[in-house]
Every structure is written in structure tokens, then in C-alpha cells.
Amino acid sequence: MKNTWWKALAVVIMTYVIFWGLLGPVPRQPILNESIRNVSFHVPLWFAMIILLVTSVTYSVRYLRKGRMDDDLIAVEFANTAILFGVLGCLTGAIWANFTWGDPWPNDPKLNSVAVGMLMYMAYLILRGSFDDEQRRARISAVYNIFVFAVFIPLIFILPRMTDSLHPGNGGNPAFGKYDMDNSLRMVLYPAVIGLTLIGVWITQLRVRLRRVKVAMDD
Amino acid sequence: MQQIPFFKSSLLVLLMLSQQVMAQQPITNGVEMADRLRADGKIWVVVAVIATVFAGIVFYLIRLDRQIGKLEKEVKEKKNENSLRF
């Protein structure tokens, strides 16, 4: 393993996040109680997912510009890891919502938007599987990836804000940082975003390398 | 073999953190026990479980990383052999 420093960094950061996220001081809030600590574990999943998706789109654009198959391969694997984080985000959110909002899947615009977005990304993977020709698959799925991303971002960041949502910072609810966020929580949340993103990049790198080995063996 | 110091150092951080958890021993009826682990509604047990899960996942990732590294090396060597032959 060459260049492992960032992997070590990811492990150190996430170890800190696990311990300090569970044991550090947090704001005392009614209804939320100790579950406010989920901010350090549920929210960064989404942050990391968005970062991974941006990277995926970047590689898709790069593929369309330069036509290198390797870029297409990297784009898919970043999308794969992002989808994994998205599914985990949905599951952890459902657990949290069950105990604070009283329903694992309340009719919240943010949740429904995310569900639509996740389905669009599943369709991306299915679309890829339906081509036999490598070039065609790479080109069409790269275009689709850019298109999905362009729909996904307004779907989860803009639309929920225009109606009422249970999530902080949406509809009539106060934004992140006014009541339910303080510096002690930020001290864990932001490192968690970095740590989880690095873990995501690590998983992606492993998958990309495995795919490259497969490609090399086919040649 | 660059791997070992990395793994060791992450293990060290884990151990150092767990020191804080287990080193403080409030004394009840004079007998010293690892009471912290059972205090606060046994939340420390949950902390230990989550830490173990994370350590397991990291261990798995590192192993996978090494195995893929070996595979890459093999493929590279084979490629070189082939290019010499033809």
C-alpha cells in the first residue's frame, strides 16, 4: 500500500468522531434528548454522499471530454459508493425519525425527494447494465449521470425549502446553527464529514483498482 | 510492510482513548472495579461495541487493500513477461 497517509487519517478522524460524538458535550434539546448525537453520524453520510456524487459527475464530464474508459470506470464506482452512503443515510434517518418524529418515514418533502433521487441513481446502474457496447454504455451513462445530478441537487436542497419540512433549515424550521447546532456539535460534525468522505474514497479506490485488474486480465 | 506502523498507530489511538474510559475507578464499598464501563446506564458498553464494529470494518478494508495490491503486482509482472516474449 503506497500513499496510505490519508487512509490512516480517515481512521484516526473516525475514531475521534465515534468517541467524541458519543461522549462529548451536546446541547440539551426537548424531544431530541441524547438523539441529537445522531447529527455526528447521520448528517455526515449525506454530506459525504454529495461530495462523492460531485466527484462522480466530474469524472463523467472528463470522460465525455477525453474519451478515456478509465474515467468512466471511476465515475461509476464513485456513484456506487455514494448510493451506499445514501441507503445508509435513509436507514439511519428512518431509525432517528421513528423515535423523534414518531414515524420512520413521515411524509416529509425531503425524504420523498431523496427517495426519488435514489431511484434515479438506481436507474443509472440499471441503464449501464443494459448496454453491450462499452463505448455506448460509457457515453450514454455519463450523460445520464450529469442529468441525474442536475435534477438531484434541486430536488433535495431547493424543493424541500419551499414547503414545510421537518428537517432543520427547511420550510418554517430554523436553519442549521440557530437552535440545534452549537460549536461542540460542529467540532464532531465537520471532522465526521471529512472522515466519512475519506472512507468513501477508500472504498471507491479499492473497487476501481479491482476493476482495473479485471480490465488488465481481459486484455 | 509499511502497513504495520499505520495499523499499530491507529490501534494505539484506540487504546489511548479507551484508557480514559476504563482508568477512572470510583470506589464503592472499597473494592476497585472497572465501574465506569457500567455507569451512565451502561452507555460505555455501546461505545465499545461501536468502536469494535468500526475497528472490524477498518481491518477488513486494510486486508482487502493488501489483497488487491498483490493482485495488481501479479498482473503487472505477467504483463512484463508477455511483453518480453512477444
Interface residues (C-beta under 8 A of the other chain):
Chain A: M1 K2 T4 K7 A8 V11 V12 M14 T15 I18 F19 L22 L23 I199 W202 I203 L206 R209 L210 R212 V213 A216 M217
Chain B: Q2 Q3 F6 S9 S10 V13 L14 L17 I43 V46 V47 I50 A51 F54 V58 L61 I62 L64 D65 R66 I68 G69 L71 E72 V75 K79
